[in-house]
Every structure is written in structure tokens, then in C-alpha cells.
Amino acid sequence: MLRMPHLLLLHGALGSGSQLQGLEELLQDQYTIHRLDLPGHGGTALPDAFSIRNFADFVEDYCRKHQLPEVHIFGYSMGGYIALYLARHRPALVGRMITLATKFRWDPATAARETKMLQPELMQEKIPQFVADLEQRHAPNDWKKVVSATADMLHQMGTDSPLQAEDFKQINHPCLLMLGDRDKMVTIEETLDVFRLLPGSQLAVLPATPHPLEQADPELLAMICRSFLS
């Protein structure tokens, strides 16, 4: 009996693995799916600090514990950044990669802009439904601590971006970068910049697709994933 290839699903900042359940259900007939909650997300124990390196270490430990050689990775937003970080620093661990809506350009101005709304009191006033979602998604953790830890991580990324242009040039894994044509957080320009740096990468722009994962067409995502990973 042929063993199905392994596919790791990584969520974005403030997210959890539960957001990728729909994609898992569409792909589980062809892949052994591993849908993770990164430390401090989805109710898992809060670490001392959030960082791309710490999250990558967690994924590496998971893969080694479960004996996953060259696992394929689908990463949404921050999850895609973690996938590329792993490919750069733990290349033997990673097979093919797919990123969706991943923000690649980090500097102090970008970090300031992206964290402007990451203030719990302001969020409760302006986006109460999203706050309710965070409360449920990260329980029993305090959603405010998750938000604060995320803001701290993004500020650090703005000061010292974990992946620089030279890092992208060193990633030789097959990689598909996906971006929605209505994404207001990630620009096509920064995605194209990284696309041109990654040897052998591919690019896909999804129609009528904004940044939030819940607004992407799961059937379209699954179709593209199957085509690229085959």
C-alpha cells in the first residue's frame, strides 16, 4: 500500500489550526495532514515570547517527533513566512512549500502600521466581533496576551527581519507564492520581489480574494495545492 505524502498546515498570526480545517477536509484523501496550533495559539500554552525562530523550532520538533521527512508545507500569512524560514535554516526538513497572503517586507514603518490596531482596548471598541472570535479561538488563554505578544513579535521583525534578500536567494525548494488580488495587507510588489529572488518559484494571484483566510475559496486553494504538490 502506497503511503500518502505528508502535508503540514500552518496558520497565521492571531490564528489557529482550526481555520484550516476546511482545506484539510478537501486534501485529506491525498495527503496525511498535520494541522498545527503554534505555541500560544488555539489554547496552547503561552511561551515566553512569540518569534519566527521559536515557531520554526516548534515545527521542527514536531516533525522530528513524528518522523516526517521532507514534509510539504502550506502556510497562510505568518505560516508561510515560517515555512520559508524553515527552508532556509532547516532545508532537509522541507519538501515543497505553498504560501498564501504572506507579508515579506518588514521594516520599522511596516511594523508600526501593522501593529497600529493591535491594541486590545481599541480592538474592543472598533472590531468587537473579531475580539469575540479571538476569545473563543484562543481560550483558555487571555486573547489580550496573544495580541500583545504578536505585536511585540512584529515590532521585532520590523527592527530585524528574520529573512533578508540573501536568505531568499539561498532557498532552493520548489515554492508557490499565492496572493489574493484584493489583499490590502500584502502588496503584489513585495510578493514579486521575493518571487524573483527564490530559485524555481511559482506565483499565483487569486481572483476576488482579500487577505482573511476565511474569504478565500477553499475549493480553488485545494485545486492549486494538488496541482503544485503532485
C-alpha positions as CSV (number, residue, x, y, z in Angstrom):
1,M,0.0,0.0,0.0
2,L,1.4,3.4,-1.0
3,R,1.9,5.9,1.8
4,M,0.4,9.3,1.3
5,P,2.8,12.3,1.4
6,H,2.7,14.4,4.5
7,L,1.3,18.0,4.3
8,L,1.7,20.4,7.2
9,L,-0.8,23.3,7.5
10,L,0.4,26.4,9.3
11,H,-1.9,29.2,10.4
12,G,-1.2,32.9,10.5
13,A,-0.7,35.5,13.3
14,L,-3.6,35.6,15.8
15,G,-4.9,32.4,14.1
16,S,-5.2,28.7,14.9
17,G,-5.2,25.4,13.1
18,S,-9.0,25.3,13.2
19,Q,-9.1,27.9,10.5
20,L,-7.5,25.4,8.1
21,Q,-9.9,22.5,8.8
22,G,-11.8,23.1,5.6
23,L,-8.7,22.8,3.5
24,E,-7.7,19.7,5.4
25,E,-11.0,18.1,4.6
26,L,-10.5,18.8,0.9
27,L,-7.0,17.4,0.8
28,Q,-7.0,14.5,3.3
29,D,-7.9,11.9,0.6
30,Q,-4.4,12.5,-1.0
31,Y,-2.2,13.7,1.9
32,T,-1.6,12.8,5.5
33,I,-2.5,16.2,7.0
34,H,-0.8,17.7,10.1
35,R,-2.8,20.8,11.2
36,L,-0.9,22.5,14.0
37,D,-1.6,25.2,16.6
38,L,1.6,27.2,17.1
39,P,2.7,27.9,20.7
40,G,0.3,30.3,22.4
41,H,-2.4,29.9,19.7
42,G,-5.6,27.9,19.8
43,G,-5.4,27.5,23.5
44,T,-1.9,26.0,23.7
45,A,0.4,27.1,26.4
46,L,1.8,30.7,26.0
47,P,5.6,30.7,25.5
48,D,7.8,33.4,27.0
49,A,7.8,35.2,23.7
50,F,6.5,34.9,20.1
51,S,9.1,34.8,17.4
52,I,9.5,33.3,13.9
53,R,12.5,31.3,15.2
54,N,10.7,29.9,18.2
55,F,7.7,28.9,16.0
56,A,10.1,27.3,13.5
57,D,11.8,25.4,16.3
58,F,8.4,24.1,17.4
59,V,7.6,22.9,13.9
60,E,11.0,21.2,13.6
61,D,10.5,19.4,16.9
62,Y,7.0,18.3,15.8
63,C,8.4,16.9,12.5
64,R,11.2,15.1,14.2
65,K,9.0,13.6,16.9
66,H,6.6,12.3,14.2
67,Q,9.4,11.3,11.9
68,L,8.3,13.4,9.0
69,P,11.0,13.6,6.3
70,E,10.8,16.4,3.7
71,V,7.2,17.4,4.7
72,H,5.3,19.6,2.3
73,I,4.0,22.8,4.0
74,F,1.1,25.1,3.3
75,G,1.4,28.3,5.2
76,Y,-1.1,31.1,5.5
77,S,0.3,34.6,6.2
78,M,2.8,34.2,9.1
79,G,2.6,30.4,8.5
80,G,4.1,30.9,5.0
81,Y,6.9,33.0,6.5
82,I,7.7,30.2,8.9
83,A,7.8,27.7,6.1
84,L,10.4,29.8,4.2
85,Y,12.4,30.3,7.4
86,L,12.5,26.5,7.8
87,A,13.5,26.0,4.2
88,R,16.4,28.5,4.7
89,H,17.7,27.2,8.0
90,R,16.4,23.5,8.2
91,P,16.4,22.7,4.4
92,A,16.4,18.9,4.9
93,L,13.1,19.1,6.8
94,V,11.1,20.7,4.0
95,G,9.7,19.4,0.7
96,R,7.5,21.7,-1.4
97,M,6.0,24.9,0.0
98,I,2.9,26.9,-0.6
99,T,2.4,30.3,0.9
100,L,-0.8,32.4,0.9
101,A,-1.0,36.1,1.8
102,T,2.4,36.1,3.4
103,K,3.9,39.5,4.2
104,F,7.6,39.5,3.2
105,R,8.6,43.2,3.6
106,W,9.4,44.1,7.2
107,D,10.9,47.4,8.4
108,P,10.1,49.8,11.3
109,A,7.4,51.7,9.3
110,T,5.7,48.4,8.2
111,A,5.7,47.1,11.8
112,A,4.3,50.3,13.1
113,R,1.5,50.2,10.5
114,E,0.7,46.5,11.1
115,T,0.5,46.9,14.8
116,K,-1.5,50.1,14.9
117,M,-4.7,48.2,15.6
118,L,-3.2,45.6,17.8
119,Q,-4.3,47.4,21.0
120,P,-6.8,45.4,23.0
121,E,-8.9,48.4,24.2
122,L,-9.0,49.8,20.7
123,M,-9.9,46.4,19.2
124,Q,-12.8,46.0,21.7
125,E,-14.2,49.4,20.6
126,K,-13.6,49.1,16.8
127,I,-13.9,45.4,16.0
128,P,-15.9,43.6,18.7
129,Q,-16.8,40.6,16.6
130,F,-13.2,39.9,15.8
131,V,-12.4,40.2,19.5
132,A,-15.2,37.6,20.2
133,D,-13.6,35.3,17.7
134,L,-10.2,35.7,19.3
135,E,-11.7,35.0,22.8
136,Q,-13.1,31.7,21.5
137,R,-10.2,30.8,19.3
138,H,-7.5,31.1,22.0
139,A,-9.4,30.0,25.1
140,P,-8.5,29.4,27.9
141,N,-5.6,31.8,27.1
142,D,-6.3,35.5,27.5
143,W,-6.7,36.9,24.0
144,K,-5.1,40.2,25.1
145,K,-1.9,38.4,25.9
146,V,-1.9,36.8,22.4
147,V,-2.4,40.1,20.8
148,S,0.3,41.8,22.8
149,A,2.8,39.0,22.2
150,T,2.0,39.2,18.4
151,A,2.6,43.0,18.4
152,D,5.9,42.6,20.2
153,M,7.0,40.0,17.6
154,L,6.0,42.2,14.7
155,H,7.9,45.1,16.1
156,Q,11.0,42.9,16.4
157,M,10.6,41.8,12.8
158,G,10.5,45.4,11.8
159,T,13.8,46.0,13.6
160,D,15.5,42.8,12.4
161,S,13.7,41.0,9.7
162,P,14.3,37.2,10.1
163,L,14.6,36.7,6.3
164,Q,16.7,39.1,4.2
165,A,17.1,39.2,0.4
166,E,20.2,37.0,0.6
167,D,18.3,34.4,2.6
168,F,15.6,34.1,-0.1
169,K,18.3,33.5,-2.7
170,Q,19.5,30.5,-0.7
171,I,16.2,28.7,-0.7
172,N,16.2,26.1,-3.4
173,H,12.9,24.3,-2.6
174,P,10.0,24.3,-5.0
175,C,7.8,27.1,-3.7
176,L,4.5,28.6,-4.8
177,L,3.6,32.1,-3.6
178,M,-0.1,32.9,-3.7
179,L,-1.7,36.3,-3.1
180,G,-5.2,37.5,-3.4
181,D,-5.9,40.3,-5.8
182,R,-7.8,42.2,-3.2
183,D,-5.3,41.8,-0.3
184,K,-4.9,45.1,1.5
185,M,-2.1,43.9,3.8
186,V,0.3,42.3,1.4
187,T,1.3,44.0,-1.8
188,I,1.9,42.4,-5.2
189,E,5.2,44.3,-5.4
190,E,6.7,42.7,-2.3
191,T,5.5,39.3,-3.4
192,L,7.0,39.8,-6.8
193,D,10.3,40.9,-5.2
194,V,10.5,37.6,-3.3
195,F,9.3,35.6,-6.3
196,R,12.2,36.9,-8.3
197,L,14.7,36.0,-5.5
198,L,13.5,32.4,-5.0
199,P,15.1,30.0,-7.5
200,G,12.4,27.9,-9.2
201,S,9.5,29.5,-7.5
202,Q,6.0,30.0,-9.0
203,L,3.4,32.7,-8.5
204,A,-0.4,32.6,-8.4
205,V,-2.8,35.6,-8.0
206,L,-6.2,34.5,-6.7
207,P,-9.2,36.4,-8.1
208,A,-11.7,38.2,-5.9
209,T,-9.6,37.3,-2.8
210,P,-8.9,39.6,0.1
211,H,-6.4,38.9,3.0
212,P,-8.6,37.0,5.5
213,L,-8.3,33.2,5.1
214,E,-12.0,32.7,5.6
215,Q,-12.7,34.7,2.5
216,A,-10.5,32.6,0.2
217,D,-12.2,29.9,-1.9
218,P,-11.3,26.6,-0.3
219,E,-12.0,24.6,-3.5
220,L,-9.7,26.8,-5.5
221,L,-7.0,26.6,-2.9
222,A,-7.3,22.8,-2.8
223,M,-7.1,22.5,-6.6
224,I,-4.0,24.7,-6.8
225,C,-2.4,22.8,-3.9
226,R,-3.0,19.4,-5.6
227,S,-1.6,20.7,-8.9
228,F,1.6,22.1,-7.3
229,L,2.3,19.3,-4.9
230,S,1.7,16.5,-7.4
